[in-house]
Amino acid sequence: MFELLLTSFPAMLRYHQLKRRGEAMTVWNMRTAVFAWAILAFFLFLTIFYFHPKSYSGLLPFRTISVVAQTSGPVTEIPVVNGQRVTAGDLLFRIEDSSQRARLKQAEAEFDNIAAAAAKADDTLKVALTNVASATSSFEKLIVDRENAQQLFDRNVGTKDAVRKLDASVAVAQADLEAAEAHVAIARTDISQTIPAQRKVAEAALGNAQADLAKTEVRSFSDGHVTQLALSVGSPASTLILSPAMVIIPDRPEDLPMRFTAGFDQVARATLYPGMPAEIACETNIKLSFRNSILPARVAFIQPAIASGQIVPSGNLLDAGNRLRRGSLLVYLELVHSEHRKVMVEGSGCIVQTYSNDMSGIFGHMIAATGVVKAAGLRLKVWGAMISGVGLAGGGH
């Protein structure tokens, strides 16, 4: 409508010219003016629609957290309700934990066994050291006795049998000494290696038991709001991601920019560019005062690929005929003013209107000025949506 009004001046001039002459206005004498009007309107439409593309598929995407249990069992406690706000670390629900607590007690009791084994190894070492001392004393005494018997035999005072008996006794004493020293080595090995290894195994078992017990308490990992709570006390806790117990809508971090997405026709790729000014009108922001109904934004990023062309490895050969539908160019936009984050509702559907202003020269300024027509049209759509109550419906340009 605005485009037709702006380009109607040839017809208006011809009309006043005929009126001054007193001639009647006919199709024949208006043909040139109407043709010029049509040509101007065509080029104005082309300029506006090409250099100021619009998208009706604007969206404010957001993430959700699916809450599932890490262990199975009946639910014994649910301290949250739908719509409740939770913070990181808050308890969401608790699962029956008698078997996990029993395993934890068993793991803790194992430390008592290890302590007893360590005390026993200390006593064994003391006994073994005593036996070594006793065996060493006996061995040394028999060595002296054998030397004395050998001297007596060499002087023809003693007998060979006495020497032989002492040799046998020395061999037995030496074996006893070696056995006692082996017991000392075993006791020291138990103290330095076996007992510590058993303690490490027990600590690992204790850690596993504590972890299994902790899994019976499902807590929130993020600040947000609980929704779609599907549990009740006594219900079996599900561990399947496709069947979550509840969904949490997390708060958007303050340092994370709020980005809108919009799908544009592929022909708009030559016009869109990062930093391009835009306006966003969302259905959830339409109000009678018109305050914050249309928000200034800028193009932040243009996805370098069209989603409809992606190929996923499969056993079927690609048939281009099955991909006749052209995909859209995905564009990310950010709000110019950070305070507008507070008025946005996650998941809002929006109209995105962009404006080209990157051209220089008189023609570039003229093309940029035609964006006023699109800006006025966007505001008319918002007013119409508010009055009709059907939302920002529409298509094309």
BANUMI-736991 format. One line per field, with one value per residue (C-alpha): x, y, z; residue number from 1; residue in one letter. Coordinates in Angstrom, 2 decimals. Layout:
<pts>
c1 c(X ...)
c2 c(Y ...)
c3 c(Z ...)
seq c(NUM ...)
type c(A ...)
</pts>
This chain:
<pts>
c1 c(0.00 2.74 4.67 1.70 1.15 4.80 4.86 1.46 2.75 2.89 -0.83 -1.60 0.30 -1.50 -4.83 -4.27 -3.00 -6.18 -8.29 -6.67 -7.30 -10.91 -10.41 -12.09 -9.86 -9.88 -7.81 -6.28 -5.05 -3.88 -2.00 1.48 1.02 -0.35 2.51 5.06 3.29 3.54 7.22 8.07 6.01 7.74 11.22 10.26 8.82 11.94 14.22 12.33 11.81 15.36 17.36 15.15 14.28 11.75 11.22 8.06 9.88 11.66 12.08 13.73 15.09 15.90 17.31 15.69 17.13 15.57 15.82 16.28 17.46 20.86 19.57 16.29 13.86 10.61 10.43 10.09 10.09 9.33 9.92 9.19 6.03 5.31 6.27 8.59 11.86 14.93 18.60 21.63 21.94 18.26 16.77 14.32 13.35 14.70 14.73 14.46 18.04 18.03 20.25 22.72 22.95 23.56 26.45 27.82 27.80 29.52 32.20 32.71 32.94 35.75 37.97 37.57 38.81 41.78 42.59 42.50 44.71 47.17 47.31 47.80 50.62 52.34 52.13 53.34 56.33 57.19 56.97 59.03 61.73 61.82 62.17 64.99 66.82 66.38 67.41 70.44 71.54 71.16 72.97 75.90 76.16 76.21 78.89 81.10 80.37 81.30 84.56 85.41 84.57 86.73 89.66 89.32 89.21 92.31 94.09 92.91 90.79 87.36 85.59 84.54 80.93 80.67 81.81 79.32 76.43 77.30 77.51 73.98 72.80 74.37 72.58 69.24 69.82 70.72 67.49 65.49 67.15 66.34 62.71 62.44 63.89 61.37 58.52 59.90 59.95 56.37 55.18 56.91 55.43 51.97 52.52 54.08 52.19 49.33 47.55 47.84 46.56 43.60 42.96 42.94 40.48 38.29 38.47 37.44 34.56 33.54 33.66 31.50 29.02 28.83 28.39 25.60 23.91 24.28 22.54 19.37 19.09 18.49 19.46 19.29 22.45 21.10 18.89 15.52 11.84 10.39 7.78 6.19 6.66 5.43 6.39 4.47 5.59 5.85 6.41 9.44 12.28 13.08 16.66 15.65 16.29 13.18 11.05 12.26 10.85 10.56 11.91 13.78 13.82 17.19 17.82 19.70 23.18 23.67 26.90 25.25 23.82 20.14 20.07 17.02 16.89 15.07 14.82 15.18 14.73 17.96 17.88 18.45 21.98 23.42 21.77 22.18 25.45 26.70 25.94 22.92 20.27 16.94 13.72 12.00 8.29 7.18 3.62 4.28 5.35 2.30 0.48 -1.97 0.64 2.90 5.79 8.60 6.48 9.15 12.75 15.91 18.39 21.37 22.40 25.04 25.79 24.67 24.84 27.20 25.10 21.47 20.01 18.00 21.19 22.83 23.49 23.42 25.25 22.74 22.17 20.02 21.41 20.70 17.76 17.75 14.10 13.16 14.71 12.61 11.73 14.25 15.64 15.92 18.97 19.38 20.28 21.07 20.18 20.98 19.12 20.77 19.72 20.44 17.55 15.12 16.13 13.76 10.67 11.25 9.54 11.53 10.26 8.41 7.44 8.47 8.65 12.15 12.59 16.10 17.30 20.25 22.44 25.87 25.76 27.33 26.42 23.13 21.53 22.70 21.05 17.89 17.77 18.33 15.53 13.05 13.34 10.87 8.15 9.01 9.22 5.75 4.40 5.80 4.05 0.80 1.11 1.61 -1.46 -3.46 -2.37 -3.35 -6.78 -7.63 -6.20 -4.89 -1.21 1.48 0.16 1.26 3.74 5.77 6.80)
c2 c(0.00 2.47 1.52 2.28 5.66 6.65 5.82 7.31 10.83 10.34 9.48 12.37 14.84 13.59 13.83 17.51 18.26 16.87 18.71 22.07 21.41 20.46 17.08 13.92 11.28 8.08 4.96 6.16 9.55 8.05 5.13 6.68 7.83 4.45 2.66 4.91 4.29 0.52 0.72 2.85 0.60 -2.49 -1.13 0.23 -3.14 -4.86 -2.47 -2.69 -6.45 -7.25 -4.90 -5.17 -8.89 -10.01 -13.32 -14.59 -17.50 -15.54 -17.50 -17.03 -20.54 -21.84 -24.99 -27.46 -30.01 -33.47 -34.89 -38.66 -40.93 -42.65 -45.69 -47.57 -47.96 -46.54 -42.82 -42.06 -38.24 -35.39 -31.98 -29.93 -29.13 -27.91 -24.30 -24.19 -22.33 -24.34 -23.50 -25.64 -28.35 -28.44 -31.90 -32.87 -36.35 -39.25 -42.98 -45.90 -46.51 -49.47 -51.67 -48.80 -48.09 -51.79 -51.81 -48.65 -50.25 -53.33 -51.14 -49.25 -52.54 -53.68 -51.02 -52.74 -55.99 -54.18 -52.52 -55.93 -57.40 -54.51 -55.10 -58.80 -58.08 -55.86 -58.61 -61.18 -58.98 -58.66 -62.45 -63.03 -60.61 -62.40 -65.74 -64.33 -63.13 -66.51 -68.44 -66.19 -66.77 -70.54 -70.56 -68.56 -70.77 -73.93 -72.39 -71.83 -75.32 -76.85 -74.91 -76.10 -79.72 -79.44 -78.13 -81.00 -83.47 -81.90 -82.43 -86.03 -85.24 -85.18 -87.53 -87.23 -88.10 -85.05 -82.84 -84.43 -83.96 -80.30 -79.88 -81.24 -79.00 -75.95 -76.79 -77.13 -73.84 -72.11 -73.37 -72.17 -68.76 -68.50 -69.52 -66.87 -64.24 -65.31 -64.79 -61.30 -60.56 -61.82 -59.69 -56.61 -57.26 -57.47 -54.18 -52.28 -53.71 -56.11 -54.03 -50.74 -52.53 -53.88 -50.40 -48.92 -51.57 -50.84 -47.09 -47.68 -49.88 -47.22 -44.55 -46.68 -47.31 -43.59 -42.79 -45.36 -43.86 -40.35 -41.49 -42.10 -38.32 -36.49 -32.82 -29.89 -28.87 -25.48 -22.63 -22.67 -23.65 -27.16 -28.19 -31.39 -33.17 -36.71 -38.44 -39.35 -41.08 -44.80 -44.39 -46.23 -43.85 -43.89 -43.91 -43.37 -39.93 -40.37 -40.70 -37.93 -37.52 -33.76 -30.95 -27.89 -24.65 -23.19 -19.50 -17.88 -16.81 -13.06 -13.25 -15.30 -13.06 -13.54 -14.66 -14.94 -17.24 -16.56 -18.36 -16.17 -17.04 -18.15 -15.18 -12.92 -14.29 -11.52 -8.84 -10.07 -9.37 -9.44 -6.18 -5.48 -3.48 -5.17 -4.94 -7.78 -7.89 -10.83 -11.89 -12.04 -8.37 -6.86 -4.53 -1.65 0.94 -0.37 -0.16 -2.64 -4.23 -3.68 -4.08 -2.98 -5.74 -6.58 -9.61 -11.44 -14.52 -16.19 -19.96 -20.97 -23.95 -24.71 -27.40 -29.11 -30.06 -32.05 -35.73 -38.32 -41.62 -44.41 -47.47 -45.55 -43.67 -39.96 -39.04 -35.32 -35.56 -36.14 -32.80 -30.50 -28.28 -25.49 -24.86 -21.44 -19.40 -19.47 -16.09 -15.28 -11.85 -10.09 -7.29 -3.89 -2.94 -5.47 -4.19 -5.67 -9.16 -8.78 -8.28 -11.34 -14.70 -17.80 -19.49 -16.41 -16.37 -13.18 -11.26 -10.11 -7.12 -6.23 -2.98 -2.51 0.48 -0.64 1.15 4.55 7.27 8.91 5.69 3.85 6.44 6.27 2.49 2.76 5.34 2.93 0.87 3.33 1.62 -1.77 -0.25 1.27 -2.01 -3.88 -1.54 -1.92 -5.68 -5.32 -3.07 -5.50 -8.42 -6.54 -5.58 -8.90 -11.07 -13.65 -12.95 -12.00 -14.22 -13.72 -14.75 -13.51 -9.88)
c3 c(0.00 0.94 -2.17 -4.40 -2.74 -3.10 -6.82 -7.76 -8.47 -12.32 -12.33 -9.98 -12.17 -15.30 -13.53 -12.58 -16.09 -17.65 -15.09 -15.97 -19.67 -19.02 -20.64 -19.39 -17.77 -19.83 -20.00 -23.24 -22.10 -18.75 -20.31 -20.12 -16.51 -15.44 -17.22 -15.50 -12.23 -12.76 -13.68 -10.63 -8.35 -9.72 -9.13 -5.71 -4.69 -5.99 -4.10 -0.83 -0.81 -1.96 0.25 3.35 3.72 6.30 8.10 9.75 11.39 14.12 17.34 20.72 21.36 24.83 26.39 28.76 31.18 31.26 34.78 35.01 37.81 37.77 39.62 39.73 42.59 43.93 44.69 48.41 48.47 46.04 47.69 44.51 42.55 39.04 38.52 41.54 41.20 42.19 42.55 41.86 44.52 45.53 46.09 43.36 44.50 46.56 45.74 48.19 49.44 51.87 49.69 49.08 52.81 53.51 51.03 52.62 56.08 54.67 53.08 56.36 58.32 56.03 57.59 60.98 59.42 57.93 61.25 62.95 60.23 60.68 64.46 63.87 61.40 63.98 66.61 64.08 63.29 66.98 67.46 64.31 65.48 68.85 67.10 64.96 68.06 69.76 66.64 66.17 69.77 69.45 66.12 67.43 70.55 68.42 66.22 69.29 70.60 67.24 67.13 70.66 69.75 66.64 68.70 71.17 68.30 66.77 70.15 70.27 73.29 71.71 69.31 65.73 66.61 68.87 66.00 63.63 66.06 66.50 62.68 62.41 65.22 63.52 60.25 62.06 63.92 60.65 59.06 62.06 61.77 58.07 58.76 61.47 59.14 56.46 58.92 59.62 55.88 55.48 58.41 57.02 53.57 55.10 56.90 53.97 51.00 51.72 54.36 52.36 49.24 51.17 52.55 49.04 47.88 50.88 50.21 46.60 47.73 50.24 47.54 45.24 48.03 48.84 45.14 44.83 47.88 46.45 43.25 45.25 45.72 42.45 42.72 40.34 38.52 37.46 38.58 36.89 37.05 37.34 34.79 33.46 36.80 36.10 39.35 42.48 45.66 44.94 41.23 39.81 38.98 35.28 34.00 30.36 28.87 26.70 29.83 32.19 35.67 35.13 32.99 34.24 32.28 33.31 33.80 30.96 32.19 32.35 30.33 27.56 24.82 24.02 20.40 18.18 15.17 11.93 8.61 5.50 1.84 0.23 -2.16 0.86 1.29 -0.92 1.22 4.80 6.61 10.24 12.00 9.80 11.72 12.30 14.27 16.09 16.91 19.06 19.79 23.53 23.54 21.84 24.22 24.03 24.97 22.16 24.62 23.86 21.14 18.48 19.63 17.80 17.02 14.84 12.81 14.84 12.75 9.52 9.45 6.62 5.54 4.66 6.94 4.17 2.35 5.11 4.43 7.20 6.47 5.88 3.75 1.26 -1.71 -1.90 -4.13 -4.93 -5.96 -2.32 -1.38 -3.54 -0.59 -0.34 3.10 4.69 5.57 9.35 10.85 14.49 15.86 19.12 20.86 20.75 24.31 27.07 29.23 26.70 27.86 30.82 28.65 26.47 26.97 26.06 22.91 21.58 17.91 16.14 12.90 11.99 9.68 8.49 6.92 4.53 5.36 4.15 0.77 0.06 -2.40 -3.19 -4.41 -1.30 0.92 -1.17 -0.83 2.93 3.15 1.58 4.75 6.29 4.25 5.77 9.26 8.86 7.52 10.51 12.90 11.01 11.36 15.11 15.39 13.30 15.43 18.57 17.24 15.59 18.35 15.87 16.41 13.92 11.15 7.59 4.98 2.09 2.41)
seq c(1 2 3 4 5 6 7 8 9 10 11 12 13 14 15 16 17 18 19 20 21 22 23 24 25 26 27 28 29 30 31 32 33 34 35 36 37 38 39 40 41 42 43 44 45 46 47 48 49 50 51 52 53 54 55 56 57 58 59 60 61 62 63 64 65 66 67 68 69 70 71 72 73 74 75 76 77 78 79 80 81 82 83 84 85 86 87 88 89 90 91 92 93 94 95 96 97 98 99 100 101 102 103 104 105 106 107 108 109 110 111 112 113 114 115 116 117 118 119 120 121 122 123 124 125 126 127 128 129 130 131 132 133 134 135 136 137 138 139 140 141 142 143 144 145 146 147 148 149 150 151 152 153 154 155 156 157 158 159 160 161 162 163 164 165 166 167 168 169 170 171 172 173 174 175 176 177 178 179 180 181 182 183 184 185 186 187 188 189 190 191 192 193 194 195 196 197 198 199 200 201 202 203 204 205 206 207 208 209 210 211 212 213 214 215 216 217 218 219 220 221 222 223 224 225 226 227 228 229 230 231 232 233 234 235 236 237 238 239 240 241 242 243 244 245 246 247 248 249 250 251 252 253 254 255 256 257 258 259 260 261 262 263 264 265 266 267 268 269 270 271 272 273 274 275 276 277 278 279 280 281 282 283 284 285 286 287 288 289 290 291 292 293 294 295 296 297 298 299 300 301 302 303 304 305 306 307 308 309 310 311 312 313 314 315 316 317 318 319 320 321 322 323 324 325 326 327 328 329 330 331 332 333 334 335 336 337 338 339 340 341 342 343 344 345 346 347 348 349 350 351 352 353 354 355 356 357 358 359 360 361 362 363 364 365 366 367 368 369 370 371 372 373 374 375 376 377 378 379 380 381 382 383 384 385 386 387 388 389 390 391 392 393 394 395 396 397)
type c(M F E L L L T S F P A M L R Y H Q L K R R G E A M T V W N M R T A V F A W A I L A F F L F L T I F Y F H P K S Y S G L L P F R T I S V V A Q T S G P V T E I P V V N G Q R V T A G D L L F R I E D S S Q R A R L K Q A E A E F D N I A A A A A K A D D T L K V A L T N V A S A T S S F E K L I V D R E N A Q Q L F D R N V G T K D A V R K L D A S V A V A Q A D L E A A E A H V A I A R T D I S Q T I P A Q R K V A E A A L G N A Q A D L A K T E V R S F S D G H V T Q L A L S V G S P A S T L I L S P A M V I I P D R P E D L P M R F T A G F D Q V A R A T L Y P G M P A E I A C E T N I K L S F R N S I L P A R V A F I Q P A I A S G Q I V P S G N L L D A G N R L R R G S L L V Y L E L V H S E H R K V M V E G S G C I V Q T Y S N D M S G I F G H M I A A T G V V K A A G L R L K V W G A M I S G V G L A G G G H)
</pts>
